Amino acid sequence: MVNGPGGYYGSGFFWFWECFKGGAGAVPPFTVVWNEWQVPAAKMRYPYHPAGGSPSDCFTMMVDNLREVGVEVVLP
């Protein structure tokens, strides 16, 4: 486990992302096996975009961004 059970990755998407690109956490390439991913996925979908516009799916955006930097994300 990276940063141990319940490891801290910030209090929002920006800080989570900084852990992977800012050198504060694991350095890609590595694999994340995300058990029970459906829970955060459901909570990270918004019927509106904060700045206006179409609905926002932050979970998919986060997974896509992780994959772009070389993290293999497994959603069993």
C-alpha positions in Angstrom: 0.0 0.0 0.0 1.2 3.5 -0.8 1.3 5.8 2.2 -0.1 3.0 4.3 -3.8 2.1 5.0 -5.8 5.2 4.7 -2.8 7.1 3.3 -3.3 10.8 2.9 -3.6 12.2 -0.7 -4.9 15.6 0.1 -8.3 17.0 0.6 -9.3 17.5 -3.0 -8.6 16.6 -6.6 -5.8 19.2 -6.9 -3.9 17.8 -3.9 -4.4 14.2 -4.9 -2.9 15.0 -8.3 0.0 16.9 -6.7 0.9 13.8 -4.8 1.6 12.0 -8.1 3.2 14.8 -10.2 4.8 16.8 -7.4 7.1 14.1 -5.9 5.2 13.8 -2.6 4.0 10.3 -3.2 4.6 7.3 -5.4 6.3 7.9 -8.8 4.8 6.3 -11.8 4.9 3.7 -13.3 3.0 1.6 -10.8 -0.4 -0.1 -10.5 -3.4 0.9 -8.4 -6.0 -1.8 -7.8 -9.0 0.2 -6.7 -11.4 -2.1 -4.8 -14.9 -0.7 -4.3 -14.2 2.1 -6.8 -18.0 2.4 -7.4 -18.4 4.3 -4.1 -16.1 7.3 -4.9 -17.2 7.1 -8.6 -20.8 7.7 -7.5 -19.9 10.6 -5.2 -17.7 12.3 -7.8 -20.3 12.7 -10.5 -22.1 16.1 -10.5 -25.2 17.1 -12.4 -23.6 20.4 -13.3 -20.2 21.8 -13.8 -19.1 24.3 -11.1 -18.2 26.9 -13.8 -21.3 26.2 -15.8 -21.7 23.9 -18.8 -22.2 20.2 -19.1 -22.2 17.6 -16.3 -18.9 16.7 -14.6 -17.5 13.2 -14.0 -14.5 13.9 -11.8 -13.8 10.2 -11.1 -13.4 9.4 -14.8 -11.2 12.5 -15.2 -9.0 11.4 -12.3 -8.6 7.9 -13.6 -7.8 9.2 -17.1 -5.2 11.6 -15.7 -3.5 8.9 -13.7 -3.3 6.7 -16.8 -1.9 9.5 -18.8 1.1 9.8 -16.5 1.8 6.1 -16.5 -0.3 4.7 -13.6 -2.1 1.5 -14.4 -5.5 1.8 -12.8 -7.4 -1.5 -12.3 -11.1 -1.3 -11.4 -12.1 -4.9 -10.5 
